[in-house]
Amino acid sequence: MKIYTKTGDKGTTALFGGSRVPKHHLRIESYGTIDELNSYIGLIRDQEISDHLKQSLNKIQHDLFTLGAMLATPPEKETLKNGKERLNIPKIDTTSIEFLENEIDIMNDSLPQMTHFILPGGHQTVSFCHIARCVCRRSERLSVALNEEDTISDTILMYLNRLSDYLFVLARKLSHELQAEEVKWIPEKL
């Protein structure tokens, strides 16, 4: 597989199905931010964390590649003229969302109840989780905007929303395991 094709040298790129759009197109921003998120999740997975969490993050990274492929396929190119799906891979569905919910519930059950907002930080690994959470929220915002222009699967939006929750709870779990202080945000009185 050749890495450079020179087809993007003038500021356009191809979507799955062949149509070309500017590299700043909202669809490109959407799945490009998913790629950025996937890189941060790889950074978290490279930390000293449990094998279970590493396996969960690996699954999430695979799901994000799938999600990116779904976003790279415009609705008019999803099926071929013979009615077959152009993107011949499993799609993100409720099973992927339920996986995140189950992982959230398992982690949350082992944590003290949250009574305040928490400031990001306390340990480098925890901070990576918060950065990933913020990138996930940005990818969700971009995907919502894309959905207003070009309908995308509801499961993409649900998955991103749940993933940001997962990353927040993961940050709390790792704070607990690493014995890092969770700094509560308590507004100063005027």
SVG drawing of the C-alpha trace seen along z (x, -y; Angstrom):
<svg xmlns="http://www.w3.org/2000/svg" viewBox="-31 -39 35 47">
<polyline fill="none" stroke="black" stroke-width="0.4" points="0.0,0.0 1.5,-3.3 1.5,-5.9 1.5,-9.0 -0.8,-9.4 -0.4,-13.1 -4.2,-13.4 -4.6,-15.6 -1.9,-18.1 -4.5,-20.7 -6.5,-20.6 -9.1,-18.0 -9.5,-14.4 -11.7,-11.4 -14.5,-10.1 -15.4,-6.4 -17.2,-6.0 -15.0,-8.3 -16.4,-11.8 -13.9,-14.5 -14.3,-17.3 -12.1,-20.0 -10.0,-18.9 -11.7,-21.4 -15.2,-19.8 -17.2,-19.1 -17.2,-15.4 -13.4,-15.4 -13.2,-17.4 -15.6,-14.8 -13.7,-11.7 -10.3,-13.5 -11.2,-14.3 -12.2,-10.7 -8.6,-9.8 -7.2,-12.3 -9.3,-10.8 -8.1,-7.3 -4.5,-8.5 -5.1,-9.8 -6.8,-6.6 -3.7,-4.7 -1.7,-7.0 -3.9,-6.0 -3.6,-2.3 0.2,-2.7 0.2,-3.7 0.6,-1.4 -3.0,-0.3 -4.7,3.1 -4.9,5.6 -8.7,5.4 -8.6,1.6 -6.0,2.1 -8.3,4.7 -11.3,2.4 -9.4,-0.5 -8.2,1.7 -11.9,2.6 -12.8,-1.1 -9.9,-1.9 -11.3,0.7 -14.8,-0.8 -13.4,-4.3 -11.9,-3.1 -15.3,-1.6 -17.0,-4.8 -14.5,-6.8 -15.2,-4.7 -18.9,-5.2 -18.4,-9.0 -16.2,-8.8 -19.1,-7.3 -21.6,-9.9 -25.2,-8.7 -25.6,-8.7 -22.6,-6.3 -23.6,-3.9 -25.1,-1.4 -24.0,-0.2 -26.4,-0.3 -27.2,3.4 -28.4,2.6 -25.4,4.0 -23.6,2.0 -20.5,0.3 -18.9,0.3 -18.6,4.0 -17.7,3.9 -19.6,4.4 -21.2,1.1 -21.3,-0.6 -24.5,0.5 -26.3,0.8 -23.9,3.7 -21.0,1.2 -22.9,-1.3 -24.0,1.3 -20.3,2.4 -19.4,-1.2 -22.4,-1.4 -21.4,1.9 -17.8,0.8 -19.0,-2.5 -21.2,-0.7 -18.5,1.7 -16.0,-1.2 -18.5,-3.4 -19.5,-0.7 -16.0,-0.8 -15.8,-4.6 -16.9,-6.9 -20.0,-8.9 -19.3,-12.2 -20.6,-15.2 -18.8,-18.0 -17.4,-18.7 -13.8,-17.5 -10.9,-19.5 -8.8,-17.6 -5.4,-16.4 -3.8,-14.7 -1.7,-12.3 -0.4,-12.2 -2.5,-9.2 -5.6,-10.8 -4.9,-14.0 -4.6,-11.9 -8.1,-10.6 -9.5,-14.1 -7.8,-15.3 -9.3,-12.3 -12.7,-13.1 -12.5,-16.7 -11.5,-15.5 -14.4,-13.1 -16.8,-15.9 -15.4,-17.9 -15.9,-15.0 -19.5,-14.7 -20.1,-18.4 -18.7,-18.1 -20.8,-14.9 -23.9,-16.7 -23.2,-19.6 -22.6,-17.1 -25.9,-15.3 -27.7,-18.6 -26.2,-18.8 -26.0,-15.1 -27.8,-12.6 -25.5,-10.1 -26.4,-7.1 -27.9,-7.8 -25.6,-5.2 -22.6,-7.4 -23.9,-10.2 -25.0,-7.9 -21.6,-6.1 -19.6,-9.4 -21.8,-10.6 -21.4,-7.4 -17.6,-7.3 -17.1,-10.7 -18.9,-9.5 -16.7,-6.4 -13.5,-8.5 -14.7,-10.6 -15.3,-7.6 -12.1,-6.0 -10.3,-9.2 -11.9,-8.8 -11.1,-5.1 -7.5,-5.7 -7.3,-8.5 -8.6,-6.1 -6.2,-3.3 -3.2,-5.6 -4.1,-7.3 -4.2,-10.6 -6.1,-13.4 -9.4,-14.4 -9.6,-18.2 -13.2,-19.2 -14.3,-22.4 -15.9,-24.5 -16.8,-28.0 -15.3,-30.8 -17.8,-33.0 -18.0,-36.6"/>
</svg>
